[in-house]
Structure formats: C-alpha cells, structure tokens
Amino acid sequence: MNPSAPYHVGYVVPDIERAMHDLGRAVGVEWNPVRDGRLGDWSYRIVFSRSGPLYTELIEGPEGSPWDPGEGPRCDHVGFWAGGIDACSRRLVEKDYPLNFDARPYGRPWAYHRMPGLGLRIELVDISIQPEFLQTGNPGGATMPPLNC
C-alpha cells in the first residue's frame, strides 16, 4: 500500500442499517458488527467493512456532532494512518487545511482537517492504534504504512 493512500473512506449516514444494507446488496460489502460509541456529549454508532484496505466506514451521529447527518448521507472523509499525528496535523494547517475537529482532547488519537478542494475532510489517525483496528475488524489483515509527514 502506498503511504499516501487512505486506509478508509467514511460516510455520515442518518440510518446505519439502511446504509449497510444498500452497500452490501449493491456491491457485496460485508460488515463487522455495529458498535456504539461516545465522544464528549455525543453518542454515535459506527461500523467498518470487514476487508480492506480500502475499508468503508459508516457513522451515524446526532445533530451538532462531528457526524451530523442534517444534510443527509454523504461522503464525509478519507482516513490516513499518521506516524506522529501532531506533526502531520501541523503540516496540514501550514498548507491551509484547517483543523476541523480534534478528538485528542477527548482522549482519542485522531483529527479532521477540512479539504475545500475535495468538499470533505481528511482524518489523521495515529498509527499506534492500527493493531487494535486490525484485530477488531480484520484479524490477519495486512499492516498499512503511515503518511510521511
């Protein structure tokens, strides 16, 4: 895998089961179990495809959250592993890709940056959690390289 290639694409959806059904039926995506999560005041539901890369992520979040589905389902972000999330995040800000949401103050090792030319966000995820990601979602899956920041 190319270190500049994303490892997942994330979609914000108002109905996670419907989105899973539609994508599974249309192209055969198989899903891991849906997990409930909490970040600050927001409860959300999340699921990843079983195989990848490129993994597919669906997130169902409430109004006002980083995954507010108010405008309907949408492609929301592309996710990259980052070795040294602080340096990668600083580099994006210096290149005029503003920090959109930072989960690190909530104890989570990821951040979103706005990419206006793509109409979506880029998610930087610290490489330190990749083993857990693979163990939970794709045991035996190949490790993926981080971005070169």
FIZA-931589 format. One line per 5 residues: number of its first residue (from 1); their letters; for each residue y, z, x of N, C-alpha, C, CB. Coordinates in pm, 1 decimal. Glycine has a CB too. Example, Ala and Ser with C-alpha at 12.3 -4.5 7.8 and 13.67 -1.06 7.14 Angstrom:
FIZA-931589
1 = AS = -569.0:780.0:1319.0:-450.0:780.0:1230.0:-330.0:780.0:1320.0:-447.3:904.6:1130.8 | -225.0:708.0:1285.0:-106.0:714.0:1367.0:3.0:787.0:1290.0:-59.8:572.5:1408.4
This chain:
FIZA-931589
1 = MNPSA = -118.8:0.0:84.6:0.0:0.0:0.0:124.1:0.0:88.4:0.4:122.3:-95.8 | 218.2:-80.8:54.7:344.9:-90.5:124.0:425.2:38.1:103.2:424.2:-213.2:75.1 | 479.9:97.8:210.2:556.4:221.4:192.8:681.3:206.6:107.0:595.7:273.9:325.8 | 723.7:84.1:80.2:839.7:66.5:-6.5:799.0:29.9:-148.7:931.4:-40.5:50.0 | 670.2:39.5:-179.5:622.0:8.8:-313.7:613.4:136.8:-395.7:484.3:-61.5:-308.2
6 = PYHVG = 647.6:130.6:-522.5:636.4:250.4:-606.8:489.7:284.7:-631.7:710.0:229.5:-741.5 | 463.4:411.8:-659.1:327.2:450.8:-693.2:310.2:465.5:-843.6:290.3:581.0:-623.5 | 422.0:476.0:-918.2:410.2:477.4:-1064.5:535.3:421.4:-1129.4:384.0:619.7:-1115.4 | 517.1:379.6:-1254.1:628.9:339.3:-1338.1:625.0:431.4:-1459.1:620.9:185.9:-1379.5 | 741.0:488.7:-1492.7:748.7:587.2:-1600.3:820.6:534.7:-1722.4:817.3:711.2:-1551.9
11 = YVVPD = 762.0:562.4:-1837.7:819.2:523.3:-1966.0:850.7:647.9:-2047.1:723.0:430.1:-2043.9 | 967.6:650.3:-2108.4:1004.1:755.5:-2203.4:966.3:704.5:-2341.3:1157.9:792.5:-2195.1 | 892.4:785.8:-2416.0:843.3:742.6:-2547.5:861.3:855.0:-2649.8:693.7:700.4:-2539.3 | 889.0:820.1:-2775.5:901.5:923.1:-2878.6:766.3:968.1:-2934.8:988.5:872.0:-2991.3 | 659.7:889.5:-2911.7:526.4:921.1:-2964.8:423.5:883.8:-2858.6:498.4:844.9:-3100.3
16 = IERAM = 380.1:982.7:-2780.8:294.0:956.2:-2666.5:158.1:899.3:-2707.3:274.2:1083.1:-2587.1 | 101.3:949.0:-2817.7:-28.2:896.6:-2861.2:-19.1:749.2:-2901.6:-81.7:979.4:-2978.2 | 87.2:713.8:-2970.0:104.1:572.8:-3009.9:120.4:484.7:-2886.8:226.5:556.3:-3103.8 | 199.9:529.5:-2791.0:219.8:451.1:-2669.4:88.2:436.1:-2592.3:326.9:516.8:-2580.2 | 10.2:543.2:-2584.0:-119.4:536.6:-2517.3:-210.5:436.2:-2588.8:-185.7:676.7:-2513.1
21 = HDLGR = -213.6:446.1:-2719.5:-297.2:356.5:-2798.5:-255.4:210.4:-2777.4:-288.9:393.7:-2947.9 | -125.6:184.6:-2787.5:-76.6:47.5:-2775.3:-109.0:-12.5:-2638.6:73.6:43.3:-2799.4 | -80.5:60.3:-2532.5:-104.1:5.9:-2398.8:-253.7:-1.5:-2368.3:-32.7:91.3:-2292.8 | -328.1:96.0:-2415.5:-473.0:91.6:-2396.8:-535.9:-25.6:-2469.4:-535.9:220.5:-2444.2 | -495.5:-46.2:-2592.1:-550.7:-155.2:-2673.6:-508.8:-291.7:-2620.7:-506.4:-140.4:-2819.1
26 = AVGVE = -383.2:-302.4:-2576.0:-331.0:-431.5:-2530.7:-390.5:-475.4:-2397.2:-180.3:-424.8:-2519.0 | -398.4:-383.7:-2301.0:-440.3:-424.4:-2166.4:-549.5:-336.8:-2105.4:-321.8:-424.1:-2075.5 | -604.2:-243.9:-2183.0:-717.1:-165.3:-2136.1:-685.1:-46.8:-2047.7:-806.6:-251.6:-2064.8 | -561.6:1.7:-2048.2:-528.0:119.0:-1967.8:-610.5:238.3:-2016.7:-375.1:150.2:-1975.4 | -670.8:309.9:-1922.7:-743.1:434.1:-1954.1:-655.8:550.2:-1909.8:-884.5:439.1:-1883.7
31 = WNPVR = -657.1:655.3:-1990.5:-563.8:766.5:-1971.7:-632.8:895.3:-1932.7:-484.7:788.8:-2096.8 | -563.5:974.9:-1853.8:-601.2:1113.9:-1832.0:-562.3:1191.2:-1956.5:-532.9:1173.4:-1703.8 | -602.9:1317.2:-1968.2:-559.7:1396.5:-2083.5:-408.0:1419.8:-2081.7:-633.7:1531.4:-2085.8 | -349.7:1423.1:-2199.8:-208.2:1456.7:-2213.9:-190.0:1602.8:-2175.2:-157.2:1430.0:-2359.7 | -85.7:1630.2:-2097.6:-55.7:1768.3:-2057.0:79.1:1809.8:-2115.7:-54.6:1782.2:-1901.0
36 = DGRLG = 88.1:1934.4:-2154.2:215.0:1992.6:-2196.2:283.7:2048.5:-2073.4:194.5:2103.0:-2304.4 | 415.8:2035.4:-2070.6:490.8:2087.6:-1958.1:620.6:2150.7:-2004.1:518.5:1977.9:-1857.4 | 682.1:2220.1:-1912.4:810.8:2284.0:-1939.8:894.2:2275.5:-1812.8:792.9:2433.3:-1986.6 | 1020.3:2238.4:-1830.3:1116.2:2234.4:-1722.3:1244.8:2294.3:-1776.0:1137.6:2088.8:-1668.4 | 1282.6:2409.9:-1726.2:1400.4:2478.8:-1780.3:1381.3:2507.6:-1927.3:1527.5:2395.3:-1758.9
41 = DWSYR = 1476.3:2463.8:-2009.3:1469.6:2485.0:-2154.0:1392.1:2376.5:-2228.1:1608.2:2493.2:-2210.0 | 1341.7:2277.6:-2156.6:1279.3:2161.9:-2220.7:1127.2:2166.9:-2214.3:1328.5:2034.2:-2156.4 | 1064.1:2151.5:-2328.8:920.3:2128.5:-2335.3:900.1:1977.7:-2340.7:854.5:2200.6:-2459.6 | 793.8:1930.8:-2280.7:765.9:1787.3:-2281.9:615.5:1766.4:-2277.4:835.3:1715.3:-2162.5 | 575.0:1642.5:-2301.9:434.9:1602.4:-2290.4:429.7:1485.3:-2193.4:372.8:1564.2:-2430.7
46 = IVFSR = 323.9:1482.6:-2111.6:314.6:1381.5:-2006.9:169.8:1336.1:-1990.2:369.7:1436.1:-1873.7 | 153.5:1210.3:-1955.3:21.0:1157.3:-1926.6:33.8:1045.7:-1822.8:-47.8:1105.3:-2056.4 | -66.9:1036.3:-1735.8:-76.0:928.8:-1637.2:-202.4:848.0:-1662.6:-75.1:985.4:-1492.6 | -195.2:720.5:-1627.2:-315.0:636.8:-1630.5:-414.4:690.5:-1528.0:-280.2:486.8:-1601.9 | -541.6:657.9:-1547.0:-646.6:708.1:-1458.0:-654.9:633.9:-1326.5:-778.6:700.6:-1526.4
51 = SGPLY = -609.2:512.2:-1323.0:-623.4:436.4:-1199.3:-488.0:386.0:-1151.7:-719.9:319.1:-1218.6 | -485.1:357.1:-1024.3:-365.2:306.9:-961.1:-389.2:299.8:-811.8:-243.1:395.3:-994.1 | -289.2:284.7:-732.2:-155.6:254.0:-777.5:-148.1:111.6:-828.7:-55.4:275.7:-666.0 | -73.1:85.6:-907.8:44.7:137.1:-973.5:0.0:216.7:-1096.6:142.3:21.7:-1012.3 | 30.5:346.1:-1097.9:-1.0:431.0:-1211.6:104.5:410.6:-1319.8:-8.9:580.0:-1169.1
56 = TELIE = 64.5:434.3:-1443.1:158.0:430.9:-1555.3:174.7:573.3:-1604.4:108.1:336.1:-1670.4 | 298.9:615.0:-1624.3:331.7:748.6:-1672.2:404.3:735.4:-1805.4:418.5:826.5:-1568.3 | 363.7:815.3:-1901.7:434.0:824.2:-2029.9:485.0:966.3:-2044.3:341.0:784.6:-2150.5 | 609.9:981.5:-2086.4:669.4:1113.8:-2106.7:735.0:1117.8:-2243.9:773.1:1147.0:-1994.9 | 702.4:1220.0:-2318.4:763.0:1245.4:-2449.7:845.1:1372.7:-2435.7:653.6:1258.7:-2564.8
61 = GPEGS = 977.0:1357.6:-2438.4:1064.6:1471.9:-2419.9:1160.5:1488.6:-2535.9:1141.6:1458.2:-2291.4 | 1223.4:1606.2:-2545.0:1315.4:1632.6:-2654.4:1456.5:1578.5:-2628.9:1322.0:1780.3:-2679.5 | 1533.7:1575.9:-2732.6:1674.1:1537.1:-2723.8:1744.8:1624.9:-2621.0:1743.5:1548.0:-2862.2 | 1827.8:1562.5:-2540.2:1905.0:1635.1:-2440.1:1832.1:1657.0:-2308.9:1945.4:1766.0:-2494.7 | 1703.3:1626.0:-2304.6:1624.7:1643.6:-2182.3:1640.0:1520.9:-2092.1:1475.0:1667.7:-2216.2
66 = PWDPG = 1589.4:1528.6:-1969.4:1591.0:1409.4:-1884.0:1509.3:1293.2:-1941.1:1538.5:1444.7:-1746.9 | 1428.1:1320.6:-2044.2:1342.9:1218.0:-2106.2:1374.6:1204.5:-2254.5:1193.5:1252.0:-2086.8 | 1500.3:1211.4:-2287.9:1546.7:1199.1:-2426.1:1513.8:1058.6:-2478.0:1700.3:1227.5:-2436.2 | 1431.0:1048.5:-2583.3:1393.6:916.6:-2634.4:1487.0:864.4:-2743.0:1253.8:921.4:-2687.8 | 1610.1:916.5:-2748.3:1703.7:884.0:-2855.2:1724.5:736.3:-2881.4:1832.6:944.1:-2825.0
71 = EGPRC = 1719.7:654.4:-2778.1:1739.2:510.5:-2798.0:1606.6:437.2:-2812.0:1818.6:451.3:-2682.3 | 1499.9:511.2:-2831.0:1368.0:451.0:-2846.7:1292.1:445.2:-2715.2:1380.9:311.9:-2904.5 | 1169.7:394.7:-2721.5:1088.5:386.6:-2599.8:1152.9:292.0:-2498.8:945.2:339.7:-2633.1 | 1131.9:324.5:-2369.9:1192.9:240.9:-2266.8:1125.4:263.8:-2131.8:1343.6:269.6:-2256.5 | 1136.3:162.9:-2047.3:1100.7:182.4:-1907.1:1213.3:266.6:-1848.4:1081.7:43.7:-1829.0
76 = DHVGF = 1179.4:382.1:-1793.9:1280.3:478.6:-1751.7:1298.5:486.0:-1600.9:1244.9:613.5:-1803.4 | 1187.9:481.8:-1526.4:1199.5:499.3:-1382.0:1079.8:441.7:-1307.7:1214.9:646.0:-1348.4 | 1099.5:422.3:-1176.7:991.0:390.7:-1085.2:982.9:506.4:-986.6:1013.6:252.2:-1011.9 | 860.3:551.0:-959.2:840.6:668.7:-875.1:788.1:632.8:-737.6:745.8:764.9:-941.8 | 846.7:696.2:-636.4:808.4:675.5:-496.9:776.5:809.1:-433.0:920.2:603.3:-418.5
81 = WAGGI = 674.1:811.8:-350.5:649.5:929.5:-267.8:755.4:933.8:-159.9:506.3:927.4:-205.9 | 802.0:1052.7:-128.7:905.6:1069.7:-26.8:862.9:1177.8:70.8:1042.1:1105.1:-91.1 | 863.2:1144.2:196.5:842.2:1243.9:300.9:979.6:1295.5:339.0:765.3:1184.4:425.9 | 1011.2:1417.3:301.6:1146.3:1467.2:324.1:1238.2:1424.9:211.7:1200.6:1417.9:457.7 | 1216.7:1480.7:94.7:1291.5:1441.9:-24.9:1442.5:1461.8:-6.1:1242.8:1522.5:-145.9
86 = DACSR = 1482.9:1564.0:69.4:1626.4:1587.0:91.5:1689.7:1467.9:163.1:1648.7:1716.2:173.3 | 1626.0:1420.5:269.4:1680.6:1307.3:345.2:1681.4:1180.4:260.5:1599.3:1284.2:473.9 | 1573.7:1156.9:185.8:1567.9:1036.6:101.8:1675.4:1041.0:-6.8:1428.3:1022.3:37.5 | 1694.7:1155.7:-66.2:1794.4:1170.6:-171.1:1935.2:1149.7:-114.4:1782.8:1309.4:-237.0 | 1962.4:1209.2:-0.4:2093.4:1190.8:64.2:2118.0:1043.1:94.5:2102.0:1274.0:194.6
91 = RLVEK = 2014.8:975.6:143.5:2028.1:833.2:176.5:2064.1:750.9:53.7:1898.5:780.4:238.3 | 2002.0:780.8:-59.6:2033.2:707.7:-182.1:2176.4:734.4:-228.6:1934.5:745.4:-292.4 | 2220.0:859.5:-220.8:2358.0:893.1:-259.0:2456.6:819.5:-168.7:2381.7:1046.6:-250.9 | 2428.6:816.5:-38.3:2516.0:746.0:55.6:2523.7:596.4:25.4:2467.3:767.1:198.3 | 2421.0:541.6:-35.8:2417.8:399.3:-70.3:2467.7:374.5:-213.0:2275.7:344.4:-54.6
96 = DYPLN = 2533.3:476.1:-271.3:2593.4:466.7:-404.9:2492.8:461.8:-519.6:2679.5:345.4:-411.6 | 2379.9:530.8:-501.8:2283.5:550.3:-609.8:2286.9:698.6:-643.9:2137.4:502.6:-569.0 | 2371.4:736.4:-740.2:2398.5:878.0:-764.2:2277.4:955.2:-814.5:2510.2:891.8:-862.7 | 2275.3:1081.8:-775.6:2174.5:1173.7:-826.4:2195.6:1187.2:-976.3:2182.0:1312.9:-755.0 | 2091.7:1162.6:-1052.9:2098.8:1167.4:-1198.3:2041.5:1297.0:-1252.8:2025.5:1049.2:-1258.4
101 = FDARP = 1932.9:1343.8:-1192.0:1872.6:1471.5:-1230.8:1792.0:1523.1:-1112.8:1782.5:1456.5:-1358.5 | 1810.9:1650.5:-1080.5:1741.0:1713.4:-969.2:1652.4:1824.9:-1022.4:1841.2:1768.0:-864.1 | 1522.2:1810.5:-1005.5:1427.3:1912.2:-1053.8:1403.0:2022.2:-951.3:1294.8:1847.0:-1090.3 | 1453.5:2007.9:-831.4:1429.1:2109.1:-727.2:1482.7:2246.8:-764.1:1491.5:2064.7:-596.9 | 1599.5:2259.1:-829.4:1643.0:2393.0:-870.5:1546.9:2459.6:-970.7:1781.9:2384.7:-931.5
106 = YGRPW = 1461.4:2379.5:-1034.7:1361.8:2430.6:-1129.1:1226.6:2454.0:-1061.1:1345.2:2333.3:-1246.1 | 1224.6:2440.8:-929.3:1100.6:2461.5:-855.2:1008.1:2341.3:-851.3:1027.9:2575.4:-913.3 | 1059.5:2224.1:-884.5:978.1:2101.5:-884.7:1028.4:2007.8:-775.4:982.9:2030.7:-1024.4 | 939.4:1947.7:-698.1:981.7:1866.5:-583.3:1006.8:1719.6:-615.5:878.7:1875.1:-476.3 | 1101.8:1693.5:-704.9:1136.9:1555.3:-736.7:1280.8:1546.1:-785.6:1041.4:1498.5:-842.4
111 = AYHRM = 1333.7:1424.1:-778.9:1471.3:1398.1:-823.4:1483.2:1254.3:-871.1:1573.1:1425.8:-709.3 | 1571.4:1233.5:-969.2:1601.7:1099.3:-1019.2:1737.6:1055.5:-966.4:1599.5:1095.7:-1174.6 | 1745.6:927.5:-930.0:1871.5:864.2:-893.1:1891.3:742.7:-982.8:1873.1:823.7:-741.7 | 2014.4:718.7:-1023.1:2048.2:607.0:-1110.7:2054.4:479.1:-1027.6:2183.5:632.3:-1184.2 | 1991.1:373.4:-1076.9:1991.3:241.6:-1012.1:2053.0:141.8:-1110.4:1844.8:197.3:-969.5
116 = PGLGL = 2186.0:128.2:-1113.7:2252.1:45.0:-1214.3:2205.2:-99.9:-1218.0:2398.2:47.1:-1190.7 | 2174.3:-157.5:-1102.6:2132.3:-296.4:-1099.4:1997.4:-320.6:-1165.4:2127.5:-343.5:-958.6 | 1917.7:-214.0:-1178.2:1787.0:-224.8:-1243.4:1789.6:-171.1:-1385.7:1682.1:-150.6:-1162.8 | 1894.2:-96.1:-1418.2:1901.9:-37.1:-1551.4:1803.2:75.7:-1571.5:1879.0:-142.0:-1655.3 | 1762.0:138.3:-1461.2:1669.8:251.1:-1470.8:1691.6:345.4:-1353.7:1523.4:202.5:-1474.5
121 = RIELV = 1604.9:443.7:-1343.3:1617.3:542.5:-1237.2:1505.5:524.5:-1134.5:1614.5:685.0:-1295.6 | 1531.7:572.7:-1014.0:1428.8:581.5:-912.0:1395.4:730.0:-899.7:1476.0:518.8:-773.3 | 1266.4:761.1:-897.4:1222.9:900.1:-883.1:1165.2:918.3:-743.8:1118.1:938.8:-992.5 | 1216.8:1016.1:-672.8:1162.4:1055.9:-543.4:1075.0:1178.4:-565.9:1276.3:1085.2:-439.1 | 949.5:1169.8:-523.7:855.4:1279.9:-541.2:804.9:1319.5:-402.7:736.4:1239.9:-636.7
126 = DISIQ = 814.5:1448.5:-370.7:774.6:1494.7:-238.7:626.5:1468.5:-214.4:805.4:1643.4:-222.8 | 597.1:1410.4:-99.7:460.6:1372.6:-62.0:365.8:1493.5:-59.9:461.3:1305.0:75.3 | 419.6:1613.0:-47.1:334.5:1732.3:-39.3:249.5:1754.4:-164.0:419.7:1853.9:-15.7 | 288.7:1697.8:-277.8:210.2:1719.0:-399.6:113.0:1604.3:-429.2:303.2:1737.6:-517.3 | 107.3:1504.9:-339.7:16.6:1392.7:-363.1:-130.3:1434.7:-373.0:32.3:1291.5:-252.9
131 = PEFLQ = -180.6:1524.5:-286.8:-322.0:1563.4:-300.6:-354.3:1621.4:-438.6:-358.3:1665.3:-193.5 | -265.7:1703.6:-492.3:-287.0:1759.1:-626.5:-282.8:1648.9:-732.1:-181.1:1866.7:-658.0 | -188.8:1555.3:-717.6:-178.4:1443.0:-810.5:-309.7:1365.1:-814.1:-61.7:1349.9:-770.6 | -363.4:1333.1:-697.5:-487.7:1256.7:-690.7:-606.2:1337.1:-742.9:-514.4:1212.4:-547.6 | -613.3:1464.2:-706.3:-724.1:1548.3:-750.9:-726.3:1560.7:-902.9:-714.6:1687.1:-687.1
136 = TGNPG = -609.2:1574.2:-962.9:-599.1:1589.2:-1108.0:-620.0:1457.9:-1181.6:-464.6:1646.8:-1144.8 | -561.7:1350.3:-1130.8:-559.2:1226.5:-1207.6:-650.4:1115.1:-1162.9:-426.3:1176.2:-1208.1 | -689.9:1115.6:-1035.6:-774.5:1007.8:-985.7:-854.5:1057.4:-865.3:-689.3:883.6:-947.8 | -950.5:1149.7:-889.0:-1030.6:1201.1:-776.4:-1093.1:1086.3:-697.7:-1141.3:1296.6:-827.4 | -1078.4:1092.9:-567.6:-1129.6:986.4:-482.6:-1032.6:871.4:-465.0:-1257.2:934.7:-538.2
141 = GATMP = -918.3:877.1:-533.9:-818.0:771.4:-520.6:-759.2:769.9:-380.5:-706.6:789.6:-624.1 | -716.1:653.7:-338.6:-660.1:636.7:-204.1:-525.3:705.5:-191.1:-646.0:488.4:-170.6 | -502.0:762.5:-74.3:-370.6:820.1:-49.1:-268.7:706.5:-37.8:-371.5:907.9:80.3 | -144.2:741.2:-66.0:-36.1:643.1:-68.5:71.8:686.4:28.2:21.7:626.4:-211.1 | 131.0:592.5:101.9:232.2:629.3:201.0:365.8:663.2:135.7:251.0:516.1:301.1
146 = PLNC = 444.5:747.8:202.1:578.9:777.4:152.2:678.7:671.7:195.3:624.7:914.1:200.6 | 793.0:672.6:129.8:904.8:588.6:172.1:945.7:624.8:313.7:1024.5:603.5:75.8 | 994.1:529.7:386.2:1052.3:556.6:517.8:1201.2:579.6:497.3:1025.8:438.3:619.3 | 1240.9:704.5:500.8:1382.2:737.9:477.6:1447.2:761.4:610.4:1398.3:862.4:386.0
